[in-house]
Amino acid sequence: MLPRLETARLELRPLALEDAPQIQQLFPRQVTVDYLALRVPWPYPEDGALTFIRDHALPGMERGEQWHWTLRLKTTRLKAQPAQIIGLISLRKGDENNRGFWIATPWQRQGLMTEAADVVTDYWFDVLEFPKMRIPKAAPNLASRRISERQGMRIVGIEERDYIGGRFPTEIWEITADEWKSRRTNDRAPIA
Ligand SMILES: CC(C)(COP(=O)(O)OP(=O)(O)OC[C@H]1O[C@@H](n2cnc3c(N)ncnc32)[C@H](O)[C@@H]1OP(=O)(O)O)[C@@H](O)C(=O)NCCC(=O)NCCS
């Protein structure tokens, strides 16, 4: 079973069917979707969150091929209750597209996804024990790009790809388990 994870400010709770109404409220209204892959239906259908969770995410988690967590704030200081979902972060087995994330606009630019990405990347390498992580990103998506840069990822390829917002140059970012573990600071111990 997927564990809850924690960062300094966030609780990461395994995605569940009961999260569908909150995600349906949040995702189409408060997330910039321009740089998300075309597999995300857009305009977002009325049952978009339900079908994503029920038909894709939960079966993927049961097969041991996907790992999804909702993001919630541990305290109320940042204008959200702990029960309130503010974003989502996912891991996926496969040659690339191994991690994806979004956070709603009121909680962006506060370093929150940087925190979530670190703990989830620890999980990828320490618990799931994959040898490398690869993620394609639209090059103009500066915030997402910056998270990869800060994590010590390298660009291993550049190509054009289609997104909800159009066709963009795409950078393929990569980091190996050895690179991740050797750059991890001593104050962040492995989680397993
Ligand atoms: C990408 C995303 C998850 C970043 O989340 P976030 O919590 O705002 O990110 P952080 O606050 O941790 O910031 C990460 C870095 O990006 C920078 N950044 C954040 N928003 C930015 C923006 N709009 N433009 C430029 N830089 C930005 C931050 O300053 C920070 O840089 P620093 O480490 O040098 O200070 C968020 O913008 C988002 O949900 N976007 C829409 C969905 C999406 O594009 N997902 C990724 C698909 S690959």
The ligand as a Tripos MOL2 file, in Angstrom:
@<TRIPOS>MOLECULE
LIG
   48    50     1     0     0
SMALL
NO_CHARGES

@<TRIPOS>ATOM
      1 C1          5.2170   23.6850  -12.4540 C.3       1 LIG1
      2 C2          4.5440   23.9100  -11.1070 C.3       1 LIG1
      3 C3          4.0980   22.5740  -10.5390 C.3       1 LIG1
      4 C4          5.5530   24.5600  -10.1490 C.3       1 LIG1
      5 O1          5.0020   24.5760   -8.8440 O.3       1 LIG1
      6 P1          5.4110   25.6670   -7.7440 P.3       1 LIG1
      7 O2          5.0190   25.1360   -6.4140 O.co2     1 LIG1
      8 O3          4.9020   27.0020   -8.1470 O.co2     1 LIG1
      9 O4          6.9960   25.6460   -7.8740 O.3       1 LIG1
     10 P2          8.0130   26.2380   -6.7970 P.3       1 LIG1
     11 O5          7.3740   27.3450   -6.0270 O.co2     1 LIG1
     12 O6          8.5850   25.0930   -6.0340 O.co2     1 LIG1
     13 O7          9.0900   26.9220   -7.7470 O.3       1 LIG1
     14 C5         10.0540   26.2010   -8.4740 C.3       1 LIG1
     15 C6         10.9860   27.1850   -9.1530 C.3       1 LIG1
     16 O8         10.3170   27.7400  -10.3010 O.3       1 LIG1
     17 C7         10.2500   29.1530  -10.1860 C.3       1 LIG1
     18 N1          8.9590   29.5370  -10.7020 N.ar      1 LIG1
     19 C8          7.7530   29.2510  -10.1700 C.ar      1 LIG1
     20 N2          6.7800   29.7420  -10.9600 N.ar      1 LIG1
     21 C9          7.4000   30.3570  -11.9960 C.ar      1 LIG1
     22 C10         6.9420   31.0440  -13.1440 C.ar      1 LIG1
     23 N3          5.6360   31.2070  -13.3880 N.pl3     1 LIG1
     24 N4          7.8740   31.5530  -13.9990 N.ar      1 LIG1
     25 C11         9.1760   31.3830  -13.7630 C.ar      1 LIG1
     26 N5          9.6850   30.7160  -12.7040 N.ar      1 LIG1
     27 C12         8.8020   30.2190  -11.8190 C.ar      1 LIG1
     28 C13        10.3940   29.4410   -8.7160 C.3       1 LIG1
     29 O9         10.8850   30.7440   -8.4930 O.3       1 LIG1
     30 C14        11.3700   28.3740   -8.2950 C.3       1 LIG1
     31 O10        12.6660   28.7500   -8.6750 O.3       1 LIG1
     32 P3         13.8520   28.8590   -7.5830 P.3       1 LIG1
     33 O11        13.9830   27.4460   -7.0620 O.co2     1 LIG1
     34 O12        15.0030   29.3140   -8.3550 O.co2     1 LIG1
     35 O13        13.3630   29.8020   -6.5430 O.co2     1 LIG1
     36 C15         3.3250   24.8700  -11.2220 C.3       1 LIG1
     37 O14         3.7340   26.0420  -11.8700 O.3       1 LIG1
     38 C16         2.1770   24.2450  -11.9900 C.2       1 LIG1
     39 O15         1.3560   23.5280  -11.4320 O.2       1 LIG1
     40 N6          2.0820   24.5110  -13.3120 N.am      1 LIG1
     41 C17         0.9940   24.0120  -14.1210 C.3       1 LIG1
     42 C18         1.0900   22.5110  -14.3810 C.3       1 LIG1
     43 C19         2.4290   22.1300  -15.0070 C.2       1 LIG1
     44 O16         2.9130   22.8040  -15.8850 O.2       1 LIG1
     45 N7          2.9930   21.0110  -14.5320 N.am      1 LIG1
     46 C20         4.2810   20.5190  -14.9930 C.3       1 LIG1
     47 C21         4.2140   19.8090  -16.2900 C.3       1 LIG1
     48 S1          5.8340   19.2170  -16.7440 S.3       1 LIG1
@<TRIPOS>BOND
     1     1     2 1
     2     2     3 1
     3     2     4 1
     4     2    36 1
     5     4     5 1
     6     5     6 1
     7     6     7 2
     8     6     8 1
     9     6     9 1
    10     9    10 1
    11    10    11 2
    12    10    12 1
    13    10    13 1
    14    13    14 1
    15    14    15 1
    16    15    16 1
    17    15    30 1
    18    16    17 1
    19    17    18 1
    20    17    28 1
    21    18    19 ar
    22    18    27 ar
    23    19    20 ar
    24    20    21 ar
    25    21    22 ar
    26    21    27 ar
    27    22    23 1
    28    22    24 ar
    29    24    25 ar
    30    25    26 ar
    31    26    27 ar
    32    28    29 1
    33    28    30 1
    34    30    31 1
    35    31    32 1
    36    32    33 2
    37    32    34 1
    38    32    35 1
    39    36    37 1
    40    36    38 1
    41    38    39 2
    42    38    40 1
    43    40    41 1
    44    41    42 1
    45    42    43 1
    46    43    44 2
    47    43    45 1
    48    45    46 1
    49    46    47 1
    50    47    48 1
@<TRIPOS>SUBSTRUCTURE
     1 LIG1         1 GROUP 0 **** ****
